Amino acid sequence: MNMGFVGIFRIYIVVANSPLLSWANHVILIAAVLSIFVAAVYMTKVKNIKRMFAYSSIEHMGIVMLGIAAGGVGYYAAILHIIFHAFVKSSLFFQMGQIYRVYKSKSIYDVGNYFKYNLAGAIVMLLGFFSATAMPPSGLFISEFLIFRSLFEANYLWVLIIVMLLLTMIIWAFGKNIFKLLFSPAVDFNENDLEKINPAESLSQFILLALVVYLGLNPPHEFVSLIQESIKNLQH
């Protein structure tokens, strides 16, 4: 997904320095809003946990493209967002492997009480949910805030309102399924065949989530410089 973004971004840099910039921004803006809309619709209905993560990724790519279309600080925020999203979603997909080993299923109907069966993994899922939905202190909160600011400064108020309503639906749908996994009793679950998960297997996910917080609150100069280097050829 990130490689696909790189292809689009490299072409956009060329287009941004041509008379086609305004047209390209409108195309990207429409595609971004449609992506978030599609993600919101499917997130309210999806019952496969991995597919839920995938639709969440579509939503985040829509947010990234909003930053590109808005310009200004949105350029920086878009690159920042895609980096943080890669860390957060990687941690959730890594954890999904442990969930499947416990329940032998990817369906939200077959899971529950994850805190009881895998404490470290459940904490990863809870922190991952907070991070993926851009709640403080997640770095995604900072990048999303900057993207929304860029939309406001570019006078895309109607887009901002629509997107915030769609994101509210997505957070509700995401949270409903995550809390079902973590706290609701699992239906017809046989604990006799339960596979014990070593807490050390969740260490990589904790590191990724911690990086999202650290890089959001205290980004190193080299990190900021690399992002600024990537957008230096765009009109600010």
C-alpha positions as CSV (number, residue, x, y, z in Angstrom):
1,M,0.0,0.0,0.0
2,N,2.8,2.4,0.8
3,M,4.6,1.5,-2.4
4,G,1.4,2.4,-4.3
5,F,1.4,5.7,-2.5
6,V,5.0,6.4,-3.5
7,G,4.0,5.9,-7.2
8,I,1.1,8.3,-6.9
9,F,3.2,10.8,-5.0
10,R,6.1,10.8,-7.5
11,I,3.7,11.5,-10.3
12,Y,1.9,14.2,-8.2
13,I,5.2,16.0,-7.7
14,V,5.6,16.3,-11.5
15,V,2.0,17.4,-11.9
16,A,2.2,19.9,-9.0
17,N,4.7,21.9,-11.1
18,S,2.5,22.1,-14.1
19,P,-0.8,23.9,-15.0
20,L,-2.7,20.7,-14.1
21,L,-2.2,21.1,-10.3
22,S,-5.8,22.4,-9.6
23,W,-7.3,19.6,-11.7
24,A,-5.1,17.0,-10.0
25,N,-6.1,18.3,-6.5
26,H,-9.8,18.0,-7.3
27,V,-9.3,14.4,-8.6
28,I,-7.4,13.5,-5.5
29,L,-9.9,15.2,-3.2
30,I,-12.8,13.3,-4.7
31,A,-10.9,10.0,-4.5
32,A,-10.0,10.6,-0.9
33,V,-13.6,11.4,0.2
34,L,-14.9,8.3,-1.7
35,S,-12.2,6.1,0.0
36,I,-13.2,7.3,3.4
37,F,-16.9,6.8,2.5
38,V,-16.4,3.3,1.3
39,A,-14.4,2.4,4.4
40,A,-17.1,3.8,6.7
41,V,-19.8,1.8,4.9
42,Y,-17.9,-1.5,5.0
43,M,-16.6,-0.9,8.6
44,T,-20.1,-0.9,9.9
45,K,-20.9,-4.3,8.4
46,V,-17.6,-6.2,8.3
47,K,-17.2,-9.2,10.7
48,N,-13.8,-10.4,9.6
49,I,-11.2,-8.9,11.9
50,K,-8.4,-8.8,9.3
51,R,-10.8,-7.3,6.7
52,M,-11.7,-4.7,9.3
53,F,-8.1,-3.7,9.6
54,A,-7.9,-3.5,5.7
55,Y,-10.8,-1.2,5.5
56,S,-9.3,0.9,8.2
57,S,-6.2,1.2,6.0
58,I,-8.4,2.5,3.1
59,E,-9.7,5.2,5.4
60,H,-6.2,6.2,6.4
61,M,-5.0,6.4,2.8
62,G,-8.0,8.6,2.1
63,I,-6.9,10.9,5.0
64,V,-3.3,11.0,3.5
65,M,-4.7,12.0,0.1
66,L,-6.7,14.8,1.7
67,G,-3.5,16.2,3.1
68,I,-1.9,16.1,-0.4
69,A,-4.9,17.8,-2.0
70,A,-5.1,20.5,0.6
71,G,-1.4,21.4,0.3
72,G,0.6,23.6,2.7
73,V,1.2,21.8,6.0
74,G,-0.9,19.0,4.6
75,Y,2.1,17.8,2.5
76,Y,4.2,17.3,5.6
77,A,1.3,15.8,7.6
78,A,0.5,13.3,4.8
79,I,4.0,11.8,4.8
80,L,4.0,11.8,8.6
81,H,0.6,10.0,8.6
82,I,1.6,7.3,6.3
83,I,4.7,6.5,8.3
84,F,2.8,6.3,11.6
85,H,0.0,4.3,10.0
86,A,2.5,1.7,8.8
87,F,3.8,1.2,12.3
88,V,0.3,1.0,13.9
89,K,-1.3,-1.3,11.3
90,S,1.8,-3.5,11.3
91,S,1.4,-4.0,15.0
92,L,-2.3,-4.9,14.6
93,F,-1.7,-7.4,11.8
94,F,1.1,-9.0,13.8
95,Q,-1.3,-9.3,16.7
96,M,-3.9,-10.8,14.5
97,G,-1.7,-13.9,14.1
98,Q,-1.9,-14.4,17.9
99,I,-5.7,-13.9,17.9
100,Y,-6.1,-16.6,15.2
101,R,-3.9,-19.0,17.2
102,V,-6.2,-18.6,20.2
103,Y,-9.6,-18.7,18.5
104,K,-8.8,-20.5,15.3
105,S,-11.1,-18.0,13.6
106,K,-11.0,-14.5,12.1
107,S,-14.7,-13.8,12.7
108,I,-15.8,-11.3,15.3
109,Y,-18.6,-13.7,16.2
110,D,-16.1,-16.3,17.5
111,V,-13.9,-14.2,19.7
112,G,-14.1,-12.6,23.1
113,N,-12.5,-12.2,26.6
114,Y,-9.1,-11.7,24.9
115,F,-7.8,-10.1,28.1
116,K,-8.4,-13.5,29.8
117,Y,-6.6,-15.6,27.2
118,N,-3.7,-13.3,26.2
119,L,-3.1,-10.2,28.4
120,A,-0.2,-8.8,26.5
121,G,-1.9,-9.2,23.2
122,A,-5.1,-7.6,24.5
123,I,-3.2,-4.6,25.6
124,V,-1.6,-4.3,22.2
125,M,-5.1,-4.4,20.6
126,L,-6.4,-1.8,23.0
127,L,-3.4,0.5,22.4
128,G,-3.6,-0.2,18.7
129,F,-7.2,0.8,18.6
130,F,-6.5,4.1,20.3
131,S,-3.6,4.7,17.9
132,A,-5.4,3.7,14.7
133,T,-8.3,6.0,15.6
134,A,-5.9,8.9,16.2
135,M,-6.5,9.4,19.9
136,P,-3.8,11.2,21.9
137,P,-1.0,10.6,22.5
138,S,-0.8,8.7,19.2
139,G,1.3,10.4,16.6
140,L,-1.7,9.8,14.2
141,F,-3.6,12.4,16.2
142,I,-0.9,15.0,15.4
143,S,-0.8,14.1,11.7
144,E,-4.6,14.1,11.4
145,F,-4.8,17.4,13.2
146,L,-2.4,19.0,10.8
147,I,-4.3,17.5,7.8
148,F,-7.6,18.9,9.1
149,R,-5.8,22.2,9.7
150,S,-4.6,22.2,6.1
151,L,-8.2,21.5,4.8
152,F,-9.5,24.5,7.0
153,E,-6.8,26.8,5.6
154,A,-7.5,25.7,2.0
155,N,-11.2,26.6,2.6
156,Y,-12.4,22.9,2.2
157,L,-14.8,23.3,5.1
158,W,-17.5,21.1,3.5
159,V,-15.0,18.3,3.0
160,L,-13.8,18.6,6.6
161,I,-17.3,18.3,7.9
162,I,-18.2,15.3,5.8
163,V,-14.9,13.6,6.7
164,M,-15.3,14.1,10.4
165,L,-18.8,12.6,10.3
166,L,-17.5,9.6,8.4
167,L,-14.6,9.2,10.8
168,T,-17.1,9.2,13.7
169,M,-18.9,6.3,12.1
170,I,-15.6,4.4,11.5
171,I,-14.5,4.9,15.1
172,W,-17.8,3.6,16.4
173,A,-17.7,0.5,14.2
174,F,-14.0,-0.2,14.9
175,G,-14.5,0.3,18.7
176,K,-17.6,-2.0,18.8
177,N,-15.7,-4.9,17.3
178,I,-12.5,-4.3,19.3
179,F,-14.4,-4.2,22.6
180,K,-16.3,-7.3,21.6
181,L,-12.9,-9.1,21.1
182,L,-11.5,-7.8,24.4
183,F,-14.3,-7.9,26.9
184,S,-17.4,-9.9,25.7
185,P,-17.6,-13.6,26.5
186,A,-16.6,-15.9,23.6
187,V,-19.5,-18.0,22.4
188,D,-19.0,-21.7,22.4
189,F,-15.3,-21.4,23.0
190,N,-13.5,-24.5,24.2
191,E,-10.8,-23.4,26.6
192,N,-9.4,-26.9,26.9
193,D,-7.7,-26.5,23.5
194,L,-6.4,-23.0,24.3
195,E,-2.9,-22.3,23.0
196,K,-0.8,-20.3,25.5
197,I,0.8,-17.3,23.9
198,N,4.2,-16.1,25.2
199,P,3.9,-12.4,26.2
200,A,7.4,-11.9,24.6
201,E,5.7,-12.4,21.2
202,S,3.9,-9.0,21.6
203,L,7.2,-7.1,22.3
204,S,7.6,-6.0,18.6
205,Q,4.1,-4.6,18.6
206,F,4.7,-2.6,21.8
207,I,7.9,-1.2,20.2
208,L,6.0,-0.1,17.1
209,L,3.2,1.6,19.0
210,A,5.8,3.3,21.3
211,L,7.6,4.6,18.2
212,V,4.3,6.2,17.0
213,V,4.0,8.1,20.3
214,Y,7.6,9.1,20.5
215,L,8.0,10.2,16.9
216,G,4.8,12.2,17.2
217,L,5.7,14.0,20.4
218,N,9.4,14.3,20.0
219,P,10.5,13.8,16.3
220,P,14.2,13.7,15.8
221,H,15.7,16.4,13.6
222,E,16.9,13.8,11.1
223,F,13.3,12.4,10.9
224,V,11.8,15.8,10.2
225,S,14.5,16.6,7.6
226,L,13.8,13.5,5.7
227,I,10.1,14.3,5.4
228,Q,10.9,17.9,4.4
229,E,13.3,16.6,1.8
230,S,10.6,14.5,0.3
231,I,8.2,17.4,-0.2
232,K,10.7,20.2,-1.1
233,N,9.7,20.2,-4.8
234,L,6.0,20.8,-4.0
235,Q,4.5,24.3,-4.0
236,H,3.8,25.5,-0.5
